[in-house]
Structures are given as structure tokens and as C-alpha cells.
Amino acid sequence: MSPIAITLILLLLALILFGSEKLPVDVVGIILVIGMVVFGVLNVQEAVAGFGNDIIITIAGLFVLVGGLMKTGLVDLIGRRLYQIAGNNEFLLTSLIMAVAAVSASVLKNTTTTAMFLPIVLGLAEKAKIPPSKLLMPMAFGAILGGSCTLIGTSTNLAVSGAISRYGLEPYSMFELTPVGVITVAVG
């Protein structure tokens, strides 16, 4: 069987597994890579080459950092402070959540920031008797906009920085995107 046919079959299997949600997405991804090695589409070096990429290492490090922030209770402390400042004032609470999410996403990562603050924002919505959607959407937008402020704020920035260096251009520096990102956050 040709490598293209094997790849298409494995892709179809992956789509079925993703759709059934019987296995976590990361497990399906690993099974897909192992299947490609077993059937000879990839060799072992090609299969693990992505793990040596600096983007993957950076993202893994950010997940470890966020885990540490959650374990230390700093995230819960931020949630309590937000409620102390805003109380039941919906506009103020929404504004503070957006601002904190934007600042956090600029130095962490927008996806991990959203995951980190999700339980906190749900708790704040319950305390303030506000529908969760009125706080979750602003949190997500704040995190997305904040992620545009630095190189590590979003995976896309990291990927573009890595790609442009392959074309002989200088990769982005950590804060090269900040002037435009801050304007974007302010307008958002």
C-alpha cells in the first residue's frame, strides 16, 4: 500500500476518533504518529523531530509555569482580588477580567491563560450572579488580544518567527510586537 493511502486511512481513523471523543485528542495524535512509524510512512527520527523544535519546548515550559502558578494559589488570589475590587458591578468585573487576561496572555500564552482563568471566572460569575457567558467571552477576547503583544503570547507568533528565520530574515524579538499589540488591546 502506498504511503499516501496509509496516511489517508490513518487520517480518517484520527477524524473518527476525534469525533467520537472516546480518547483524548493528545492520545489520538500520538497514536497517529506511532501508526505512521509502524506502517513506514515516517521513520523514528522524522516522527520525533517536532519535539526538538524550540516552539514546542517553549510551549511546554509555559504549561509548567502555569501549573506552578495554579499550584501556588496565585490564580485563586487574583480571582478573590478581582471580586473585592469589582464586587457585583458587571461592567467593572468584565473590564478587570479582560485586562487581567490580556496582561497574563502577553507573558504566558493566550490558550493557557484562558484555561487557567476559566474556573476562576466561572466562580466570579456565580458569586456576582452574572451569566457566565457575559464574563467568559470578554476573558477569551482579552486573552486573544493580549497574546498579540509578545512573541510567546500565542503559538502563531512563535511559528511565524521560526518560519521567517528559514527565509533568511531575523526572527522576532520578545517585545517586537508589543507596540502594535498594546494598541490592539486598547482598541479591543
Contact map, one row per residue, 1 for C-alpha under 8 A:
11101100000000000000000000000000000000000000000000000000000000000000000000000000000000000000000000000000000000000000000000000000000000000000000000000000000000000000000000000000000000000000
11111100000000000000000000000000000000000000000000000000000000000000000000000000000000000000000000000000000000000000000000000000000000000000000000000000000000000000000000000000000000000000
11111110000000000000000000000000000000011000000000000000000000000000000000000000000000000000000000000000000000000000000000000000000000000000000000000000000000000000000000000000000000000000
01111111000000000000000000000000000000000000000000000000000000000000000000000000000000000000000000000000000000000000000000000000000000000000000000000000000000000000000000000000000000000000
11111111100000000000000000000000000000000000000000000000000000000000000000000000000000000000000000000000000000000000000000000000000000000000000000000000000000000000000000000000000000000000
11111111110000000000000000000000000100101000000000000000000000000000000000000000000000000000000000000000000000000000000000000000000000000000000000000000000000000000000000000000000000000000
00111111111000000000000000000000000100001000000000000000000000000000000000000000000000000000000000000000000000000000000000000000000000000000000000000000000000000000000000000000000000000000
00011111111100000000000000000000000000000000000000000000000000000000000000000000000000000000000000000000000000000000000000000000000000000000000000000000000000000000000000000000000000000000
00001111111110000000000000000000000000000000000000000000000000000000000000000000000000000000000000000000000000000000000000000000000000000000000000000000000000000000000000000000000000000000
00000111111111000000000000000001001100000000000000000000000000000000000000000000000000000000000000000000000000000000000000000000000000000000000000000000000000000000000000000000000000000000
00000011111111100000000000000001000000000000000000000000000000000000000000000000000000000000000000000000000000000000000000000000000000000000000000000000000000000000000000000000000000000000
00000001111111110000000000000000000000000000000000000000000000000000000000000000000000000000000000000000000000000000000000000000000000000000000000000000000000000000000000000000000000000000
00000000111111111000000000000000000000000000000000000000000000000000000000000000000000000000000000000000000000000000000000000000000000000000000000000000000000000000000000000000000000000000
00000000011111111100000000011001000000000000000000000000000000000000000000000000000000000000000000000000000000000000000000000000000000000000000000000000000000000000000000000000000000000000
00000000001111111110000000000000000000000000000000000000000000000000000000000000000000000000000000000000000000000000000000000000000000000000000000000000000000000000000000000000000000000000
00000000000111111111000000000000000000000000000000000000000000000000000000000000000000000000000000000000000000000000000000000000000000000000000000000000000000000000000000000000000000000000
00000000000011111111111000010000000000000000000000000000000000000000000000000000000000000000000000000000000000000000000000000000000000000000000000000000000000000000000000000000000000000000
00000000000001111111111110010000000000000000000000000000000000000000000000000000000000000000000000000000000000000000000000000000000000000000000000000000000000000000000000000000000000000000
00000000000000111111100000000000000000000000000000000000000000000000000000000000000000000000000000000000000000000000000000000000000000000000000000000000000000000000000000000000000000000000
00000000000000011111111000000000000000000000000000000000000000000000000000000000000000000000000000000000000000000000000000000000000000000000000000000000000000000000000000000000000000000000
00000000000000001111111110000000000000000000000000000000000000000000000000000000000000000000000000000000000000000000000000000000000000000000000000000000000000000000000000000000000000000000
00000000000000001101111100000000000000000000000000000000000000000000000000000000000000000000000000000000000000000000000000000000000000000000000000000000000000000000000000000000000000000000
00000000000000001101111110110000000000000000000000000000000000000000000000000000000000000000000000000000000000000000000000000000000000000000000000000000000000000000000000000000000000000000
00000000000000000100111111110000000000000000000000000000000000000000000000000000000000000000000000000000000000000000000000000000000000000000000000000000000000000000000000000000000000000000
00000000000000000100101111111000000000000000000000000000000000000000000000000000000000000000000000000000000000000000000000000000000000000000000000000000000000000000000000000000000000000000
00000000000000000000000111111100000000000000000000000000000000000000000000000000000000000000000000000000000000000000000000000000000000000000000000000000000000000000000000000000000000000000
00000000000000000000001111111110000000000000000000000000000000000000000000000000000000000000000000000000000000000000000000000000000000000000000000000000000000000000000000000000000000000000
00000000000001001100001111111111000000000000000000000000000000000000000000000000000000000000000000000000000000000000000000000000000000000000000000000000000000000000000000000000000000000000
00000000000001000000000011111111100000000000000000000000000000000000000000000000000000000000000000000000000000000000000000000000000000000000000000000000000000000000000000000000000000000000
00000000000000000000000001111111110000000000000000000000000000000000000000000000000000000000000000000000000000000000000000000000000000000000000000000000000000000000000000000000000000000000
00000000000000000000000000111111111000000000000000000000000000000000000000000000000000000000000000000000000000000000000000000000000000000000000000000000000000000000000000000000000000000000
00000000011001000000000000011111111100000000000000000000000000000000000000000000000000000000000000000000000000000000000000000000000000000000000000000000000000000000000000000000000000000000
00000000000000000000000000001111111110000000001000000000000000000000000000000000000000000000000000000000000000000000000000000000000000000000000000000000000000000000000000000000000000000000
00000000000000000000000000000111111111000000001000000000000000000000000000000000000000000000000000000000000000000000000000000000000000000000000000000000000000000000000000000000000000000000
00000000010000000000000000000011111111100000000000000000000000000000000000000000000000000000000000000000000000000000000000000000000000000000000000000000000000000000000000000000000000000000
00000110010000000000000000000001111111111100000000000000000000000000000000000000000000000000000000000000000000000000000000000000000000000000000000000000000000000000000000000000000000000000
00000000000000000000000000000000111111111111001000000000000000000000000000000000000000000000000000000000000000000000000000000000000000000000000000000000000000000000000000000000000000000000
00000000000000000000000000000000011111111000000000000000000000000000000000000000000000000000000000000000000000000000000000000000000000000000000000000000000000000000000000000000000000000000
00000100000000000000000000000000001111111100000000000000000000000000000000000000000000000000000000000000000000000000000000000000000000000000000000000000000000000000000000000000000000000000
00100000000000000000000000000000000111111110000000000000000000000000000000000000000000000000000000000000000000000000000000000000000000000000000000000000000000000000000000000000000000000000
00100110000000000000000000000000000111111110000000000000000000000000000000000000000000000000000000000000000000000000000000000000000000000000000000000000000000000000000000000000000000000000
00000000000000000000000000000000000110111111011000000000000000000000000000000000000000000000000000000000000000000000000000000000000000000000000000000000000000000000000000000000000000000000
00000000000000000000000000000000000010011111111000000000000000000000000000000000000000000000000000000000000000000000000000000000000000000000000000000000000000000000000000000000000000000000
00000000000000000000000000000000000010000111111100000000000000000000000000000000000000000000000000000000000000000000000000000000000000000000000000000000000000000000000000000000000000000000
00000000000000000000000000000000000000000011111110000000000000000000000000000000000000000000000000000000000000000000000000000000000000000000000000000000000000000000000000000000000000000000
00000000000000000000000000000000000000000111111111000000000000000000000000000000000000000000000000000000000000000000000000000000000000000000000000000000000000000000000000000000000000000000
00000000000000000000000000000000110010000111111111000000000000000000000000000000000000000000000000000000000000000000000000000000000000000000000000000000000000000000000000000000000000000000
00000000000000000000000000000000000000000001111111110000000000000000000000000000000000000000000000000000000000000000000000000000000000000000000000000000000000000000000000000000000000000000
00000000000000000000000000000000000000000000111111111000000000000000000000000000000000000000000000000000000000000000000000000000000000000000000000000000000000000000000000000000000000000000
00000000000000000000000000000000000000000000011111111001000000000000000000000000000000000000000000000000000000000000000000000000000000000000000000000000000000000000000000000000000000000000
00000000000000000000000000000000000000000000000111111001100000000000000000000000000000000000000000000000000000000000000000000000000000000000000000000000000000000000000000000000000000000000
00000000000000000000000000000000000000000000000111111101100000000000000000000000000000000000000000000000000000000000000000000000000000000000000000000000000000000000000000000000000000000000
00000000000000000000000000000000000000000000000011111111100000000000000000000000000000000000000000000000000000000000000000000000000000000000000000000000000000000000000000000000000000000000
00000000000000000000000000000000000000000000000000011111110000000000000000000000000000000000000000000000000000000000000000000000000000000000000000000000000000000000000000000000000000000000
00000000000000000000000000000000000000000000000000001111111000000000000000000000000000000000000000000000000000000000000000000000000000000000000000000000001001100100000000000000000000000000
00000000000000000000000000000000000000000000000001111111111100000000000000000000000000000000000000000000000000000000000000000000000000000000000000000000000000000000000000000000000000000000
00000000000000000000000000000000000000000000000000111111111110000000000000000000000000000000000000000000000000000000000000000000000000000000000000000000000000000000000000000000000000000000
00000000000000000000000000000000000000000000000000000111111111000000000000000000000000000000000000000000000000000000000000000000000000000000000000000001000000000000000000000000000000000000
00000000000000000000000000000000000000000000000000000011111111100000000000000000000000000000000000000000000000000000000000000000000000000000000000000000001000000000000000000000000000000000
00000000000000000000000000000000000000000000000000000001111111110000000000000000000000000000000000000000000000000000000000000000000000000000000000000000000000000000000000000000000000000000
00000000000000000000000000000000000000000000000000000000111111111000000000000000000000000000000000000000000000000000000000000000000000000000000000000000000000000000000000000000000000000000
00000000000000000000000000000000000000000000000000000000011111111100000000000000000000000000000000000000000110010000000000000000000000000000000000000000000000000000000000000000000000000000
00000000000000000000000000000000000000000000000000000000001111111110000000000000000000000000000000000000000000010000000000000000000000000000000000000000000000000000000000000000000000000000
00000000000000000000000000000000000000000000000000000000000111111111000000000000000000000000000000000000000000000000000000000000000000000000000000000000000000000000000000000000000000000000
00000000000000000000000000000000000000000000000000000000000011111111100000000000000000000000000000000000000000000000000000000000000000000000000000000000000000000000000000000000000000000000
00000000000000000000000000000000000000000000000000000000000001111111110000000000000000000000000000000000000100011001000000000000000000000000000000000000000000000000000000000000000000000000
00000000000000000000000000000000000000000000000000000000000000111111111000000000000000000000000000000000000000000000000000000000000000000000000000000000000000000000000000000000000000000000
00000000000000000000000000000000000000000000000000000000000000011111111100000000000000000000000000000000000000000000000000000000000000000000000000000000000000000000000000000000000000000000
00000000000000000000000000000000000000000000000000000000000000001111111111100000000000000000000000000000000000000000000000000000000000000000000000000000000000000000000000000000000000000000
00000000000000000000000000000000000000000000000000000000000000000111111111110000000000000000000000000000000000000001000000000000000000000000000000000000000000000000000000000000000000000000
00000000000000000000000000000000000000000000000000000000000000000011111111000000000000000000000000000000000000000000000000000000000000000000000000000000000000000000000000000000000000000000
00000000000000000000000000000000000000000000000000000000000000000001111111000000000000000000000000000000000000000000000000000000000000000000000000000000000000000000000000000000000000000000
00000000000000000000000000000000000000000000000000000000000000000000111111111000000000000000000000000000000000000000000000000000000000000000000000000000000000000000000000000000000000000000
00000000000000000000000000000000000000000000000000000000000000000000111111111100000000000000000000000000000000000000000000000000000000000000000000000000000000000000000000000000000000000000
00000000000000000000000000000000000000000000000000000000000000000000110011111110000000000000000000000000000000000001100100000000000000000000000000000000000000000000000000000000000000000000
00000000000000000000000000000000000000000000000000000000000000000000010011111111000000000000000000000000000000000000000100000000000000000000000000000000000000000000000000000000000000000000
00000000000000000000000000000000000000000000000000000000000000000000000011111111100000000000000000000000000000000000000000000000000000000000000000000000000000000000000000000000000000000000
00000000000000000000000000000000000000000000000000000000000000000000000001111111110000000000000000000000000000000000000000000000000000000000000000000000000000000000000000000000000000000000
00000000000000000000000000000000000000000000000000000000000000000000000000111111111000000000000000000000000000000000000110010000000000000000000000000000000000000000000000000000000000000000
00000000000000000000000000000000000000000000000000000000000000000000000000011111111100000000000000000000000000000000000000000000000000000000000000000000000000000000000000000000000000000000
00000000000000000000000000000000000000000000000000000000000000000000000000001111111110000000000000000000000000000000000000000000000000000000000000000000000000000000000000000000000000000000
00000000000000000000000000000000000000000000000000000000000000000000000000000111111111100000100110000000000000000000000000000000000000000000000000000000000000000000000000000000000000000000
00000000000000000000000000000000000000000000000000000000000000000000000000000011111111110000100000000000000000000000000000010000000000000000000000000000000000000000000000000000000000000000
00000000000000000000000000000000000000000000000000000000000000000000000000000001111111100000000000000000000000000000000000000000000000000000000000000000000000000000000000000000000000000000
00000000000000000000000000000000000000000000000000000000000000000000000000000000111111100000000000000000000000000000000000000000000000000000000000000000000000000000000000000000000000000000
00000000000000000000000000000000000000000000000000000000000000000000000000000000011111111101100100000000000000000000000000000000000000000000000000000000000000000000000000000000000000000000
00000000000000000000000000000000000000000000000000000000000000000000000000000000011111111000100000000000000000000000000000000001000000000000000000000000000000000000000000000000000000000000
00000000000000000000000000000000000000000000000000000000000000000000000000000000001001111100100000000000000000000000000000000011100000000000000000000000000000000000000000000000000000000000
00000000000000000000000000000000000000000000000000000000000000000000000000000000000001111111100000000000000000000000000000000001000000000000000000000000000000000000000000000000000000000000
00000000000000000000000000000000000000000000000000000000000000000000000000000000000001011111110000000000000000000000000000000001010000000000000000000000000000000000000000000000000000000000
00000000000000000000000000000000000000000000000000000000000000000000000000000000000000001111111000000000000000000000000000000000000000000000000000000000000000000000000000000000000000000000
00000000000000000000000000000000000000000000000000000000000000000000000000000000000001001111111100000000000000000000000000000000000000000000000000000000000000000000000000000000000000000000
00000000000000000000000000000000000000000000000000000000000000000000000000000000011001111111111110000000000000000000000000000000000000000000000000000000000000000000000000000000000000000000
00000000000000000000000000000000000000000000000000000000000000000000000000000000000000000111111111000000000000000000000000000000000001100110000000000000000000000000000000000000000000000000
00000000000000000000000000000000000000000000000000000000000000000000000000000000000000000011111111100000000000000000000000000000000000000000000000000000000000000000000000000000000000000000
00000000000000000000000000000000000000000000000000000000000000000000000000000000010001000001111111110000000000000000000000000000000000000000000000000000000000000000000000000000000000000000
00000000000000000000000000000000000000000000000000000000000000000000000000000000010000000000111111111000000000000000000010000000000000100110010000000000000000000000000000000000000000000000
00000000000000000000000000000000000000000000000000000000000000000000000000000000000000000000011111111100000000000000000000000000000000000111111000000000000000000000000000000000000000000000
00000000000000000000000000000000000000000000000000000000000000000000000000000000000000000000001111111110000000000000000000000000000000000000010000000000000000000000000000000000000000000000
00000000000000000000000000000000000000000000000000000000000000000000000000000000000000000000000111111111000000000000000000000000000000000000010000000000000000000000000000000000000000000000
00000000000000000000000000000000000000000000000000000000000000000000000000000000000000000000000011111111100000001100100000000000000000000011011001000000000000000000000000000000000000000000
00000000000000000000000000000000000000000000000000000000000000000000000000000000000000000000000001111111110000000000000000000000000000000000011111100000000000000000000000000000000000001000
00000000000000000000000000000000000000000000000000000000000000000000000000000000000000000000000000111111111000000000000000000000000000000000001001000000000000000000000000000000000000000000
00000000000000000000000000000000000000000000000000000000000000000000000000000000000000000000000000011111111111001000000000000000000000000000001001000000000000000000000000000000000000000000
00000000000000000000000000000000000000000000000000000000000000000000000000000000000000000000000000001111111111111000000000000000000000000000001101100000110000000000000000000000000000000000
00000000000000000000000000000000000000000000000000000000000000000000000000000000000000000000000000000111111111000000000000000000000000000000001001111101100000000000000000000000000000000000
00000000000000000000000000000000000000000000000000000000000000000000000000000000000000000000000000000011111110000000000000000000000000000000000000100101100000000000000000000000000000000000
00000000000000000000000000000000000000000000000000000000000001000100000000000000000000000000000000000001111111011000000000000000000000000000000000000001100000000000000000000000000000000000
00000000000000000000000000000000000000000000000000000000000001000000000000000000000000000000000000000001111111111000000000000000000000000000000000100001111000000000000000000000000000000000
00000000000000000000000000000000000000000000000000000000000000000000000000000000000000000000000000000001110111111100000000000000000000000000001101100000110000000000000000000000000000000000
00000000000000000000000000000000000000000000000000000000000000000000000000000000000000000000000000000000100011111110000000000000000000000000001000000000010000000000000000000000000000000000
00000000000000000000000000000000000000000000000000000000000001100100000000000000000000000000000000000000100111111111000000000000000000000000000000000000000000000000000000000000000000000000
00000000000000000000000000000000000000000000000000000000000000000100000000000000000000000000000000001001100111111111100000000000000000000000001000000000000000000000000000000000000000000000
00000000000000000000000000000000000000000000000000000000000000000000000000000000000000000000000000001000000001111111110000000000000000000011001000000000000000000000000000000000000000000000
00000000000000000000000000000000000000000000000000000000000000000000000000000000000000000000000000000000000000111111111000000000000000000000000000000000000000000000000000000000000000000000
00000000000000000000000000000000000000000000000000000000000000000100010000100000000000000000000000000000000000011111111100000000000000000000000000000000000000000000000000000000000000000000
00000000000000000000000000000000000000000000000000000000000000000000000000100000000000000000000000001000000000001111111110000000000000000000000000000000000000000000000000000000000000000000
00000000000000000000000000000000000000000000000000000000000000000000000000000000000000000000000000000000000000000111111111000000000000010000000000000000000000000000000000000000000000000000
00000000000000000000000000000000000000000000000000000000000000000000000000000000000000000000000000000000000000000011111111100000000000000000000000000000000000000000000000000000000000000000
00000000000000000000000000000000000000000000000000000000000000000000000000110010000000000000000000000000000000000001111111110000000000000000000000000000000000000000000000000000000000000000
00000000000000000000000000000000000000000000000000000000000000000000000000000010000000000000000010000000000000000000111111111000000100110000000000000000000000000000000000000000000000000000
00000000000000000000000000000000000000000000000000000000000000000000000000000000000000000000000000000000000000000000011111111100000100010000000000000000000000000000000000000000000000000000
00000000000000000000000000000000000000000000000000000000000000000000000000000000000000000000000000000000000000000000001111111110000000000000000000000000000000000000000000000000000000000000
00000000000000000000000000000000000000000000000000000000000000000000000000000010001000000000000000000000000000000000000111111111000000000000000000000000000000000000000000000000000000000000
00000000000000000000000000000000000000000000000000000000000000000000000000000000000000000000000000000000000000000000000011111111111100100000000000000000000000000000000000000000000000000000
00000000000000000000000000000000000000000000000000000000000000000000000000000000000000000000000000000000000000000000000001111111111100000000000000000000000000000000000000000000000000000000
00000000000000000000000000000000000000000000000000000000000000000000000000000000000000010000000000000000000000000000000000111111110000000000000000000000000000000000000000000000000000000000
00000000000000000000000000000000000000000000000000000000000000000000000000000000000000111100000000000000000000000000000000011111110000000000000000000000000000000000000000000000000000000000
00000000000000000000000000000000000000000000000000000000000000000000000000000000000000010000000000000000000000000000000000001111111000000000000000000000000000000000000000000000000000000000
00000000000000000000000000000000000000000000000000000000000000000000000000000000000000000100000000000000000000000000000000001111111101100000000000000000000000000000000000000000000000000000
00000000000000000000000000000000000000000000000000000000000000000000000000000000000000000000000000000000000000000000000000001100111111100000000000000000000000000000000000000000000000000000
00000000000000000000000000000000000000000000000000000000000000000000000000000000000000000000000000000000000000000000000011001100011111110000000000000000000000000000000000000000000000000000
00000000000000000000000000000000000000000000000000000000000000000000000000000000000000000000000000000000000000000000000000000000001111111000000000000000000000000000000000000000000000000000
00000000000000000000000000000000000000000000000000000000000000000000000000000000000000000000010000000000000000000000000000000000011111111100000000000000000000000000000000000000000000000000
00000000000000000000000000000000000000000000000000000000000000000000000000000000000000000000010010000000000000000000000010001000011111111110000000000000000000000000000000000000000000000000
00000000000000000000000000000000000000000000000000000000000000000000000000000000000000000000000000000000000000000000010011000000000111111111000000000000000000000000000000000000000000000000
00000000000000000000000000000000000000000000000000000000000000000000000000000000000000000000000000000000000000000000000000000000000011111111100000000000000000000000000000000000000000000000
00000000000000000000000000000000000000000000000000000000000000000000000000000000000000000000010011000000000000000000000000000000000001111111110000000000000000000000000000000000000000000000
00000000000000000000000000000000000000000000000000000000000000000000000000000000000000000000010011001000000000000100000000000000000000111111111000000000000000000000000000000000000000000000
00000000000000000000000000000000000000000000000000000000000000000000000000000000000000000000000001001000000000000100000000000000000000011111111100000000000000000000000000000000000000000000
00000000000000000000000000000000000000000000000000000000000000000000000000000000000000000000000001000000000000000000000000000000000000001111111110000000000000000000000000000000000000000000
00000000000000000000000000000000000000000000000000000000000000000000000000000000000000000000000011111100000000000000000000000000000000000111111111000000000000000000000000000000000000001001
00000000000000000000000000000000000000000000000000000000000000000000000000000000000000000000000001001111110001101100000000000000000000000011111111100000000000000000000000000000000000000000
00000000000000000000000000000000000000000000000000000000000000000000000000000000000000000000000000000100100001000000000000000000000000000001111111110000010000000000000000000000000000000000
00000000000000000000000000000000000000000000000000000000000000000000000000000000000000000000000000000100000000000000000000000000000000000000111111111000000000000000000000000000000010011001
00000000000000000000000000000000000000000000000000000000000000000000000000000000000000000000000000001111110001000000000000000000000000000000011111111000100000000000000000000000000011001000
00000000000000000000000000000000000000000000000000000000000000000000000000000000000000000000000000000100111011000000000000000000000000000000001111111101110000000000000000000000000010000000
00000000000000000000000000000000000000000000000000000000000000000000000000000000000000000000000000000000010000000000000000000000000000000000000111111110110010000000000000000000110010010000
00000000000000000000000000000000000000000000000000000000000000000000000000000000000000000000000000000000010000000000000000000000000000000000000011111110100000000000000000000010111111000000
00000000000000000000000000000000000000000000000000000000000000000000000000000000000000000000000000000000011000000000000000000000000000000000000000111111110010000000000000000111110010000000
00000000000000000000000000000000000000000000000000000000000000000000000000000000000000000000000000000000000000000000000000000000000000000000000000011111110011001000000000011111100000000000
00000000000000000000000000000000000000000000000000000000010000000000000000000000000000000000000000000000011110000000000000000000000000000000000000100111111011000000000000000100000000000000
00000000000000000000000000000000000000000000000000000000000000000000000000000000000000000000000000000000111111000000000000000000000000000000000001111111111010000000000000000000000000000000
00000000000000000000000000000000000000000000000000000000000000000000000000000000000000000000000000000000100011100000000000000000000000000000000100110111111111000000000000000000000000000000
00000000000000000000000000000000000000000000000000000010001000000000000000000000000000000000000000000000000010000000000000000000000000000000000000000001111111100000000000000000000000000000
00000000000000000000000000000000000000000000000000000000000000000000000000000000000000000000000000000000000000000000000000000000000000000000000000000000011111110000000000000000000000000000
00000000000000000000000000000000000000000000000000000000000000000000000000000000000000000000000000000000000000000000000000000000000000000000000000010111111111111000000000000000000000000000
00000000000000000000000000000000000000000000000000000010000000000000000000000000000000000000000000000000000000000000000000000000000000000000000000000011011111111100000000000000000000000000
00000000000000000000000000000000000000000000000000000010000000000000000000000000000000000000000000000000000000000000000000000000000000000000000000000000001111111110000000000000000000000000
00000000000000000000000000000000000000000000000000000000000000000000000000000000000000000000000000000000000000000000000000000000000000000000000000000000000111111111000000000000000000000000
00000000000000000000000000000000000000000000000000000000000000000000000000000000000000000000000000000000000000000000000000000000000000000000000000000010000011111111100000110000000000000000
00000000000000000000000000000000000000000000000000000010000000000000000000000000000000000000000000000000000000000000000000000000000000000000000000000000000001111111110000100000000000000000
00000000000000000000000000000000000000000000000000000000000000000000000000000000000000000000000000000000000000000000000000000000000000000000000000000000000000111111111000000000000000000000
00000000000000000000000000000000000000000000000000000000000000000000000000000000000000000000000000000000000000000000000000000000000000000000000000000000000000011111111111100000000000000000
00000000000000000000000000000000000000000000000000000000000000000000000000000000000000000000000000000000000000000000000000000000000000000000000000000000000000001111111111100000000000000000
00000000000000000000000000000000000000000000000000000000000000000000000000000000000000000000000000000000000000000000000000000000000000000000000000000000000000000111111110000000000000000000
00000000000000000000000000000000000000000000000000000000000000000000000000000000000000000000000000000000000000000000000000000000000000000000000000000000000000000011111110000000000000000000
00000000000000000000000000000000000000000000000000000000000000000000000000000000000000000000000000000000000000000000000000000000000000000000000000000000000000000001111111000000000000000000
00000000000000000000000000000000000000000000000000000000000000000000000000000000000000000000000000000000000000000000000000000000000000000000000000000000000000000001111111100000000000000000
00000000000000000000000000000000000000000000000000000000000000000000000000000000000000000000000000000000000000000000000000000000000000000000000000000000000000000001100111110000000000000000
00000000000000000000000000000000000000000000000000000000000000000000000000000000000000000000000000000000000000000000000000000000000000000000000000000000000000001101100011111000000000000000
00000000000000000000000000000000000000000000000000000000000000000000000000000000000000000000000000000000000000000000000000000000000000000000000000000010000000001000000001111111100000000000
00000000000000000000000000000000000000000000000000000000000000000000000000000000000000000000000000000000000000000000000000000000000000000000000000000010000000000000000000111111000000000000
00000000000000000000000000000000000000000000000000000000000000000000000000000000000000000000000000000000000000000000000000000000000000000000000000000111000000000000000000011111100000000000
00000000000000000000000000000000000000000000000000000000000000000000000000000000000000000000000000000000000000000000000000000000000000000000000000001110000000000000000000011111110000000000
00000000000000000000000000000000000000000000000000000000000000000000000000000000000000000000000000000000000000000000000000000000000000000000000000000110000000000000000000011111111000000000
00000000000000000000000000000000000000000000000000000000000000000000000000000000000000000000000000000000000000000000000000000000000000000000000000011110000000000000000000010111111110000000
00000000000000000000000000000000000000000000000000000000000000000000000000000000000000000000000000000000000000000000000000000000000000000000000000011100000000000000000000000011111111000000
00000000000000000000000000000000000000000000000000000000000000000000000000000000000000000000000000000000000000000000000000000000000000000000000000001000000000000000000000000001111111100000
00000000000000000000000000000000000000000000000000000000000000000000000000000000000000000000000000000000000000000000000000000000000000000000000000001000000000000000000000000000111111110000
00000000000000000000000000000000000000000000000000000000000000000000000000000000000000000000000000000000000000000000000000000000000000000000000011111100000000000000000000000000111111111000
00000000000000000000000000000000000000000000000000000000000000000000000000000000000000000000000000000000000000000000000000000000000000000000000001001000000000000000000000000000011111111100
00000000000000000000000000000000000000000000000000000000000000000000000000000000000000000000000000000000000000000000000000000000000000000000000000000000000000000000000000000000001111111110
00000000000000000000000000000000000000000000000000000000000000000000000000000000000000000000000000000000000000000000000000000000000000000000000010010000000000000000000000000000000111111111
00000000000000000000000000000000000000000000000000000000000000000000000000000000000000000000000000000100000000000000000000000000000000000000010011000000000000000000000000000000000011111111
00000000000000000000000000000000000000000000000000000000000000000000000000000000000000000000000000000000000000000000000000000000000000000000000000000000000000000000000000000000000001111111
00000000000000000000000000000000000000000000000000000000000000000000000000000000000000000000000000000000000000000000000000000000000000000000000000000000000000000000000000000000000000111111
00000000000000000000000000000000000000000000000000000000000000000000000000000000000000000000000000000000000000000000000000000000000000000000010010000000000000000000000000000000000000011111
